[in-house]
């Protein structure tokens, strides 16, 4: 299960298909250096996304 305190890079590495979901909700900078040290919650804040909605999509 993906949680809001997981690092974006960790999610991408351990959950195949997560990249498509993240891009689909509007997170288009998955390859940037910040993704290797930024939590999902922090990335959602930066992109103006609701972390709970994103988690629902990722954990379906």
PDB file with SEQRES, HELIX, SHEET and CRYST1 records, atoms N, CA, C and O in Angstrom:
SEQRES   1 A   60  UNK UNK UNK UNK UNK UNK UNK UNK UNK UNK UNK UNK UNK          
SEQRES   2 A   60  UNK UNK UNK UNK UNK UNK UNK UNK UNK UNK UNK UNK UNK          
SEQRES   3 A   60  UNK UNK UNK UNK UNK UNK UNK UNK UNK UNK UNK UNK UNK          
SEQRES   4 A   60  UNK UNK UNK UNK UNK UNK UNK UNK UNK UNK UNK UNK UNK          
SEQRES   5 A   60  UNK UNK UNK UNK UNK UNK UNK UNK                              
HELIX    1 AA1 UNK A    8  UNK A   14  1                                   7    
HELIX    2 AA2 UNK A   18  UNK A   24  1                                   7    
HELIX    3 AA3 UNK A   33  UNK A   36  5                                   4    
HELIX    4 AA4 UNK A   40  UNK A   47  1                                   8    
HELIX    5 AA5 UNK A   51  UNK A   58  1                                   8    
CRYST1    1.000    1.000    1.000  90.00  90.00  90.00 P 1           1          
ATOM      1  N   UNK A   1       0.836  -1.180   0.000  1.00  0.00           N  
ATOM      2  CA  UNK A   1       0.000   0.000   0.000  1.00  0.00           C  
ATOM      3  C   UNK A   1       0.884   1.247   0.000  1.00  0.00           C  
ATOM      4  O   UNK A   1       1.855   1.342   0.750  1.00  0.00           O  
ATOM      5  N   UNK A   2       0.525   2.184  -0.849  1.00  0.00           N  
ATOM      6  CA  UNK A   2       1.253   3.446  -0.957  1.00  0.00           C  
ATOM      7  C   UNK A   2       0.700   4.412   0.080  1.00  0.00           C  
ATOM      8  O   UNK A   2      -0.512   4.517   0.268  1.00  0.00           O  
ATOM      9  N   UNK A   3       1.617   5.121   0.755  1.00  0.00           N  
ATOM     10  CA  UNK A   3       1.218   6.093   1.768  1.00  0.00           C  
ATOM     11  C   UNK A   3       1.742   7.477   1.395  1.00  0.00           C  
ATOM     12  O   UNK A   3       2.623   7.609   0.545  1.00  0.00           O  
ATOM     13  N   UNK A   4       1.192   8.503   2.038  1.00  0.00           N  
ATOM     14  CA  UNK A   4       1.558   9.873   1.708  1.00  0.00           C  
ATOM     15  C   UNK A   4       2.985  10.239   2.099  1.00  0.00           C  
ATOM     16  O   UNK A   4       3.529  11.219   1.590  1.00  0.00           O  
ATOM     17  N   UNK A   5       3.597   9.474   2.989  1.00  0.00           N  
ATOM     18  CA  UNK A   5       4.962   9.796   3.416  1.00  0.00           C  
ATOM     19  C   UNK A   5       6.033   9.051   2.623  1.00  0.00           C  
ATOM     20  O   UNK A   5       7.219   9.145   2.936  1.00  0.00           O  
ATOM     21  N   UNK A   6       5.615   8.313   1.601  1.00  0.00           N  
ATOM     22  CA  UNK A   6       6.586   7.605   0.748  1.00  0.00           C  
ATOM     23  C   UNK A   6       7.202   8.583  -0.253  1.00  0.00           C  
ATOM     24  O   UNK A   6       6.556   9.529  -0.703  1.00  0.00           O  
ATOM     25  N   UNK A   7       8.457   8.332  -0.585  1.00  0.00           N  
ATOM     26  CA  UNK A   7       9.184   9.153  -1.554  1.00  0.00           C  
ATOM     27  C   UNK A   7       8.702   8.803  -2.969  1.00  0.00           C  
ATOM     28  O   UNK A   7       8.497   7.633  -3.294  1.00  0.00           O  
ATOM     29  N   UNK A   8       8.526   9.829  -3.799  1.00  0.00           N  
ATOM     30  CA  UNK A   8       8.050   9.611  -5.170  1.00  0.00           C  
ATOM     31  C   UNK A   8       8.922   8.598  -5.904  1.00  0.00           C  
ATOM     32  O   UNK A   8       8.399   7.692  -6.553  1.00  0.00           O  
ATOM     33  N   UNK A   9      10.237   8.737  -5.812  1.00  0.00           N  
ATOM     34  CA  UNK A   9      11.143   7.805  -6.482  1.00  0.00           C  
ATOM     35  C   UNK A   9      10.948   6.374  -6.006  1.00  0.00           C  
ATOM     36  O   UNK A   9      11.045   5.437  -6.799  1.00  0.00           O  
ATOM     37  N   UNK A  10      10.677   6.199  -4.728  1.00  0.00           N  
ATOM     38  CA  UNK A  10      10.432   4.878  -4.145  1.00  0.00           C  
ATOM     39  C   UNK A  10       9.128   4.290  -4.701  1.00  0.00           C  
ATOM     40  O   UNK A  10       9.055   3.101  -5.013  1.00  0.00           O  
ATOM     41  N   UNK A  11       8.123   5.125  -4.817  1.00  0.00           N  
ATOM     42  CA  UNK A  11       6.850   4.672  -5.380  1.00  0.00           C  
ATOM     43  C   UNK A  11       7.054   4.220  -6.819  1.00  0.00           C  
ATOM     44  O   UNK A  11       6.572   3.158  -7.215  1.00  0.00           O  
ATOM     45  N   UNK A  12       7.763   5.021  -7.597  1.00  0.00           N  
ATOM     46  CA  UNK A  12       8.003   4.705  -9.009  1.00  0.00           C  
ATOM     47  C   UNK A  12       8.767   3.385  -9.156  1.00  0.00           C  
ATOM     48  O   UNK A  12       8.490   2.596 -10.059  1.00  0.00           O  
ATOM     49  N   UNK A  13       9.715   3.159  -8.270  1.00  0.00           N  
ATOM     50  CA  UNK A  13      10.552   1.960  -8.339  1.00  0.00           C  
ATOM     51  C   UNK A  13       9.788   0.704  -7.927  1.00  0.00           C  
ATOM     52  O   UNK A  13       9.957  -0.351  -8.537  1.00  0.00           O  
ATOM     53  N   UNK A  14       8.958   0.810  -6.904  1.00  0.00           N  
ATOM     54  CA  UNK A  14       8.333  -0.375  -6.307  1.00  0.00           C  
ATOM     55  C   UNK A  14       6.902  -0.668  -6.748  1.00  0.00           C  
ATOM     56  O   UNK A  14       6.367  -1.734  -6.442  1.00  0.00           O  
ATOM     57  N   UNK A  15       6.285   0.258  -7.456  1.00  0.00           N  
ATOM     58  CA  UNK A  15       4.890   0.077  -7.865  1.00  0.00           C  
ATOM     59  C   UNK A  15       4.738   0.337  -9.363  1.00  0.00           C  
ATOM     60  O   UNK A  15       4.455   1.461  -9.777  1.00  0.00           O  
ATOM     61  N   UNK A  16       4.927  -0.706 -10.173  1.00  0.00           N  
ATOM     62  CA  UNK A  16       4.790  -0.547 -11.624  1.00  0.00           C  
ATOM     63  C   UNK A  16       3.407   0.014 -11.970  1.00  0.00           C  
ATOM     64  O   UNK A  16       2.396  -0.429 -11.425  1.00  0.00           O  
ATOM     65  N   UNK A  17       3.375   0.977 -12.866  1.00  0.00           N  
ATOM     66  CA  UNK A  17       2.127   1.597 -13.269  1.00  0.00           C  
ATOM     67  C   UNK A  17       1.791   2.862 -12.505  1.00  0.00           C  
ATOM     68  O   UNK A  17       0.906   3.617 -12.906  1.00  0.00           O  
ATOM     69  N   UNK A  18       2.492   3.098 -11.405  1.00  0.00           N  
ATOM     70  CA  UNK A  18       2.226   4.297 -10.606  1.00  0.00           C  
ATOM     71  C   UNK A  18       2.524   5.559 -11.411  1.00  0.00           C  
ATOM     72  O   UNK A  18       1.865   6.584 -11.232  1.00  0.00           O  
ATOM     73  N   UNK A  19       3.514   5.485 -12.293  1.00  0.00           N  
ATOM     74  CA  UNK A  19       3.853   6.658 -13.104  1.00  0.00           C  
ATOM     75  C   UNK A  19       2.675   7.112 -13.957  1.00  0.00           C  
ATOM     76  O   UNK A  19       2.418   8.311 -14.062  1.00  0.00           O  
ATOM     77  N   UNK A  20       1.975   6.199 -14.553  1.00  0.00           N  
ATOM     78  CA  UNK A  20       0.818   6.543 -15.391  1.00  0.00           C  
ATOM     79  C   UNK A  20      -0.285   7.187 -14.555  1.00  0.00           C  
ATOM     80  O   UNK A  20      -0.929   8.138 -14.998  1.00  0.00           O  
ATOM     81  N   UNK A  21      -0.499   6.676 -13.364  1.00  0.00           N  
ATOM     82  CA  UNK A  21      -1.526   7.227 -12.478  1.00  0.00           C  
ATOM     83  C   UNK A  21      -1.130   8.637 -12.031  1.00  0.00           C  
ATOM     84  O   UNK A  21      -1.948   9.556 -12.061  1.00  0.00           O  
ATOM     85  N   UNK A  22       0.119   8.801 -11.621  1.00  0.00           N  
ATOM     86  CA  UNK A  22       0.577  10.111 -11.170  1.00  0.00           C  
ATOM     87  C   UNK A  22       0.504  11.136 -12.296  1.00  0.00           C  
ATOM     88  O   UNK A  22       0.083  12.271 -12.074  1.00  0.00           O  
ATOM     89  N   UNK A  23       0.902  10.752 -13.476  1.00  0.00           N  
ATOM     90  CA  UNK A  23       0.814  11.672 -14.614  1.00  0.00           C  
ATOM     91  C   UNK A  23      -0.645  11.982 -14.933  1.00  0.00           C  
ATOM     92  O   UNK A  23      -0.979  13.105 -15.312  1.00  0.00           O  
ATOM     93  N   UNK A  24      -1.504  10.991 -14.779  1.00  0.00           N  
ATOM     94  CA  UNK A  24      -2.919  11.173 -15.054  1.00  0.00           C  
ATOM     95  C   UNK A  24      -3.611  12.155 -14.120  1.00  0.00           C  
ATOM     96  O   UNK A  24      -4.599  12.784 -14.499  1.00  0.00           O  
ATOM     97  N   UNK A  25      -3.102  12.286 -12.912  1.00  0.00           N  
ATOM     98  CA  UNK A  25      -3.701  13.231 -11.959  1.00  0.00           C  
ATOM     99  C   UNK A  25      -3.027  14.600 -12.013  1.00  0.00           C  
ATOM    100  O   UNK A  25      -3.421  15.517 -11.292  1.00  0.00           O  
ATOM    101  N   UNK A  26      -2.009  14.740 -12.869  1.00  0.00           N  
ATOM    102  CA  UNK A  26      -1.394  16.051 -13.056  1.00  0.00           C  
ATOM    103  C   UNK A  26       0.006  16.221 -12.525  1.00  0.00           C  
ATOM    104  O   UNK A  26       0.505  17.345 -12.464  1.00  0.00           O  
ATOM    105  N   UNK A  27       0.655  15.147 -12.140  1.00  0.00           N  
ATOM    106  CA  UNK A  27       2.026  15.225 -11.644  1.00  0.00           C  
ATOM    107  C   UNK A  27       2.955  14.810 -12.788  1.00  0.00           C  
ATOM    108  O   UNK A  27       3.206  13.624 -13.001  1.00  0.00           O  
ATOM    109  N   UNK A  28       3.458  15.808 -13.517  1.00  0.00           N  
ATOM    110  CA  UNK A  28       4.209  15.538 -14.742  1.00  0.00           C  
ATOM    111  C   UNK A  28       5.723  15.637 -14.591  1.00  0.00           C  
ATOM    112  O   UNK A  28       6.442  15.553 -15.586  1.00  0.00           O  
ATOM    113  N   UNK A  29       6.209  15.809 -13.402  1.00  0.00           N  
ATOM    114  CA  UNK A  29       7.660  15.996 -13.223  1.00  0.00           C  
ATOM    115  C   UNK A  29       8.297  14.794 -12.526  1.00  0.00           C  
ATOM    116  O   UNK A  29       9.160  14.954 -11.663  1.00  0.00           O  
ATOM    117  N   UNK A  30       7.876  13.621 -12.897  1.00  0.00           N  
ATOM    118  CA  UNK A  30       8.332  12.415 -12.198  1.00  0.00           C  
ATOM    119  C   UNK A  30       9.819  12.138 -12.360  1.00  0.00           C  
ATOM    120  O   UNK A  30      10.408  11.441 -11.535  1.00  0.00           O  
ATOM    121  N   UNK A  31      10.429  12.665 -13.397  1.00  0.00           N  
ATOM    122  CA  UNK A  31      11.849  12.424 -13.624  1.00  0.00           C  
ATOM    123  C   UNK A  31      12.749  13.491 -13.041  1.00  0.00           C  
ATOM    124  O   UNK A  31      13.970  13.392 -13.157  1.00  0.00           O  
ATOM    125  N   UNK A  32      12.183  14.508 -12.418  1.00  0.00           N  
ATOM    126  CA  UNK A  32      13.019  15.590 -11.892  1.00  0.00           C  
ATOM    127  C   UNK A  32      13.771  15.120 -10.645  1.00  0.00           C  
ATOM    128  O   UNK A  32      13.323  14.199  -9.962  1.00  0.00           O  
ATOM    129  N   UNK A  33      14.895  15.738 -10.350  1.00  0.00           N  
ATOM    130  CA  UNK A  33      15.689  15.332  -9.186  1.00  0.00           C  
ATOM    131  C   UNK A  33      14.918  15.359  -7.862  1.00  0.00           C  
ATOM    132  O   UNK A  33      15.202  14.565  -6.965  1.00  0.00           O  
ATOM    133  N   UNK A  34      13.957  16.255  -7.738  1.00  0.00           N  
ATOM    134  CA  UNK A  34      13.186  16.338  -6.489  1.00  0.00           C  
ATOM    135  C   UNK A  34      12.426  15.060  -6.194  1.00  0.00           C  
ATOM    136  O   UNK A  34      12.173  14.744  -5.031  1.00  0.00           O  
ATOM    137  N   UNK A  35      12.057  14.322  -7.230  1.00  0.00           N  
ATOM    138  CA  UNK A  35      11.262  13.109  -7.023  1.00  0.00           C  
ATOM    139  C   UNK A  35      12.030  12.052  -6.230  1.00  0.00           C  
ATOM    140  O   UNK A  35      11.426  11.124  -5.694  1.00  0.00           O  
ATOM    141  N   UNK A  36      13.339  12.184  -6.153  1.00  0.00           N  
ATOM    142  CA  UNK A  36      14.148  11.215  -5.424  1.00  0.00           C  
ATOM    143  C   UNK A  36      14.210  11.495  -3.926  1.00  0.00           C  
ATOM    144  O   UNK A  36      14.722  10.682  -3.156  1.00  0.00           O  
ATOM    145  N   UNK A  37      13.677  12.670  -3.514  1.00  0.00           N  
ATOM    146  CA  UNK A  37      13.715  12.988  -2.085  1.00  0.00           C  
ATOM    147  C   UNK A  37      12.434  13.645  -1.584  1.00  0.00           C  
ATOM    148  O   UNK A  37      12.362  14.056  -0.426  1.00  0.00           O  
ATOM    149  N   UNK A  38      11.433  13.745  -2.438  1.00  0.00           N  
ATOM    150  CA  UNK A  38      10.185  14.410  -2.079  1.00  0.00           C  
ATOM    151  C   UNK A  38       9.101  13.376  -1.779  1.00  0.00           C  
ATOM    152  O   UNK A  38       8.940  12.410  -2.525  1.00  0.00           O  
ATOM    153  N   UNK A  39       8.367  13.573  -0.704  1.00  0.00           N  
ATOM    154  CA  UNK A  39       7.288  12.647  -0.377  1.00  0.00           C  
ATOM    155  C   UNK A  39       6.093  12.910  -1.292  1.00  0.00           C  
ATOM    156  O   UNK A  39       5.985  13.965  -1.917  1.00  0.00           O  
ATOM    157  N   UNK A  40       5.214  11.935  -1.351  1.00  0.00           N  
ATOM    158  CA  UNK A  40       4.000  12.102  -2.146  1.00  0.00           C  
ATOM    159  C   UNK A  40       3.200  13.297  -1.631  1.00  0.00           C  
ATOM    160  O   UNK A  40       2.676  14.081  -2.422  1.00  0.00           O  
ATOM    161  N   UNK A  41       3.105  13.435  -0.325  1.00  0.00           N  
ATOM    162  CA  UNK A  41       2.356  14.553   0.240  1.00  0.00           C  
ATOM    163  C   UNK A  41       2.974  15.889  -0.169  1.00  0.00           C  
ATOM    164  O   UNK A  41       2.252  16.808  -0.555  1.00  0.00           O  
ATOM    165  N   UNK A  42       4.290  16.007  -0.092  1.00  0.00           N  
ATOM    166  CA  UNK A  42       4.956  17.252  -0.478  1.00  0.00           C  
ATOM    167  C   UNK A  42       4.740  17.553  -1.960  1.00  0.00           C  
ATOM    168  O   UNK A  42       4.492  18.698  -2.335  1.00  0.00           O  
ATOM    169  N   UNK A  43       4.835  16.528  -2.795  1.00  0.00           N  
ATOM    170  CA  UNK A  43       4.638  16.713  -4.232  1.00  0.00           C  
ATOM    171  C   UNK A  43       3.206  17.151  -4.529  1.00  0.00           C  
ATOM    172  O   UNK A  43       2.980  17.988  -5.403  1.00  0.00           O  
ATOM    173  N   UNK A  44       2.249  16.595  -3.811  1.00  0.00           N  
ATOM    174  CA  UNK A  44       0.852  16.984  -4.003  1.00  0.00           C  
ATOM    175  C   UNK A  44       0.645  18.446  -3.622  1.00  0.00           C  
ATOM    176  O   UNK A  44      -0.076  19.171  -4.307  1.00  0.00           O  
ATOM    177  N   UNK A  45       1.264  18.872  -2.547  1.00  0.00           N  
ATOM    178  CA  UNK A  45       1.155  20.270  -2.120  1.00  0.00           C  
ATOM    179  C   UNK A  45       1.717  21.186  -3.206  1.00  0.00           C  
ATOM    180  O   UNK A  45       1.084  22.172  -3.581  1.00  0.00           O  
ATOM    181  N   UNK A  46       2.900  20.859  -3.705  1.00  0.00           N  
ATOM    182  CA  UNK A  46       3.548  21.672  -4.737  1.00  0.00           C  
ATOM    183  C   UNK A  46       2.684  21.762  -5.996  1.00  0.00           C  
ATOM    184  O   UNK A  46       2.629  22.808  -6.643  1.00  0.00           O  
ATOM    185  N   UNK A  47       2.012  20.663  -6.339  1.00  0.00           N  
ATOM    186  CA  UNK A  47       1.219  20.621  -7.567  1.00  0.00           C  
ATOM    187  C   UNK A  47      -0.254  20.978  -7.354  1.00  0.00           C  
ATOM    188  O   UNK A  47      -1.041  20.943  -8.300  1.00  0.00           O  
ATOM    189  N   UNK A  48      -0.628  21.318  -6.127  1.00  0.00           N  
ATOM    190  CA  UNK A  48      -2.006  21.696  -5.845  1.00  0.00           C  
ATOM    191  C   UNK A  48      -2.983  20.540  -5.952  1.00  0.00           C  
ATOM    192  O   UNK A  48      -4.137  20.723  -6.340  1.00  0.00           O  
ATOM    193  N   UNK A  49      -2.510  19.336  -5.602  1.00  0.00           N  
ATOM    194  CA  UNK A  49      -3.344  18.138  -5.681  1.00  0.00           C  
ATOM    195  C   UNK A  49      -3.764  17.681  -4.291  1.00  0.00           C  
ATOM    196  O   UNK A  49      -3.050  17.896  -3.312  1.00  0.00           O  
ATOM    197  N   UNK A  50      -4.917  17.055  -4.220  1.00  0.00           N  
ATOM    198  CA  UNK A  50      -5.416  16.486  -2.969  1.00  0.00           C  
ATOM    199  C   UNK A  50      -4.739  15.128  -2.752  1.00  0.00           C  
ATOM    200  O   UNK A  50      -4.980  14.189  -3.510  1.00  0.00           O  
ATOM    201  N   UNK A  51      -3.909  15.024  -1.741  1.00  0.00           N  
ATOM    202  CA  UNK A  51      -3.143  13.801  -1.497  1.00  0.00           C  
ATOM    203  C   UNK A  51      -4.054  12.598  -1.281  1.00  0.00           C  
ATOM    204  O   UNK A  51      -3.713  11.486  -1.681  1.00  0.00           O  
ATOM    205  N   UNK A  52      -5.204  12.806  -0.655  1.00  0.00           N  
ATOM    206  CA  UNK A  52      -6.114  11.686  -0.419  1.00  0.00           C  
ATOM    207  C   UNK A  52      -6.695  11.154  -1.728  1.00  0.00           C  
ATOM    208  O   UNK A  52      -6.851   9.944  -1.889  1.00  0.00           O  
ATOM    209  N   UNK A  53      -7.016  12.049  -2.664  1.00  0.00           N  
ATOM    210  CA  UNK A  53      -7.501  11.631  -3.982  1.00  0.00           C  
ATOM    211  C   UNK A  53      -6.410  10.847  -4.711  1.00  0.00           C  
ATOM    212  O   UNK A  53      -6.678   9.795  -5.291  1.00  0.00           O  
ATOM    213  N   UNK A  54      -5.197  11.357  -4.679  1.00  0.00           N  
ATOM    214  CA  UNK A  54      -4.080  10.690  -5.357  1.00  0.00           C  
ATOM    215  C   UNK A  54      -3.847   9.308  -4.754  1.00  0.00           C  
ATOM    216  O   UNK A  54      -3.626   8.341  -5.483  1.00  0.00           O  
ATOM    217  N   UNK A  55      -3.894   9.212  -3.439  1.00  0.00           N  
ATOM    218  CA  UNK A  55      -3.738   7.904  -2.781  1.00  0.00           C  
ATOM    219  C   UNK A  55      -4.841   6.925  -3.192  1.00  0.00           C  
ATOM    220  O   UNK A  55      -4.578   5.744  -3.418  1.00  0.00           O  
ATOM    221  N   UNK A  56      -6.068   7.420  -3.287  1.00  0.00           N  
ATOM    222  CA  UNK A  56      -7.166   6.549  -3.740  1.00  0.00           C  
ATOM    223  C   UNK A  56      -6.871   5.982  -5.117  1.00  0.00           C  
ATOM    224  O   UNK A  56      -7.096   4.800  -5.374  1.00  0.00           O  
ATOM    225  N   UNK A  57      -6.364   6.837  -6.005  1.00  0.00           N  
ATOM    226  CA  UNK A  57      -6.074   6.390  -7.368  1.00  0.00           C  
ATOM    227  C   UNK A  57      -4.928   5.372  -7.380  1.00  0.00           C  
ATOM    228  O   UNK A  57      -4.985   4.372  -8.095  1.00  0.00           O  
ATOM    229  N   UNK A  58      -3.903   5.635  -6.592  1.00  0.00           N  
ATOM    230  CA  UNK A  58      -2.733   4.750  -6.565  1.00  0.00           C  
ATOM    231  C   UNK A  58      -3.025   3.401  -5.920  1.00  0.00           C  
ATOM    232  O   UNK A  58      -2.450   2.388  -6.317  1.00  0.00           O  
ATOM    233  N   UNK A  59      -3.899   3.378  -4.944  1.00  0.00           N  
ATOM    234  CA  UNK A  59      -4.147   2.154  -4.178  1.00  0.00           C  
ATOM    235  C   UNK A  59      -5.389   1.384  -4.605  1.00  0.00           C  
ATOM    236  O   UNK A  59      -5.883   0.538  -3.860  1.00  0.00           O  
ATOM    237  N   UNK A  60      -5.893   1.670  -5.793  1.00  0.00           N  
ATOM    238  CA  UNK A  60      -7.065   0.944  -6.305  1.00  0.00           C  
ATOM    239  C   UNK A  60      -6.718  -0.494  -6.575  1.00  0.00           C  
ATOM    240  O   UNK A  60      -7.574  -1.264  -7.010  1.00  0.00           O  
TER     241      UNK A  60                                                      
END                                                                             
